[in-house]
């Protein structure tokens, strides 16, 4: 006799919450670490659409591998940190609803 919103909130949401939050964080982490498709698809309008992968590509092309490596390392650490955070969220939410 419960309404659909209450059923969703009390039955379905606890089951999928951990996976939904974790997959959202992991997707963002993967997007942060993406290079190839961003360089191919993104525009390169100065001060408007300059993304980190395009900056890295430009630095490599202009002969400044040190700054390209620094930005690449920052992107890598961000992506890896997000995956660790996703794992912690999985365990926290999973333990709470188990």
Helices and strands as residue ranges (DSSP letters): H 4-7, I 8-12, H 13-33, H 36-41, H 52-61, H 65-96
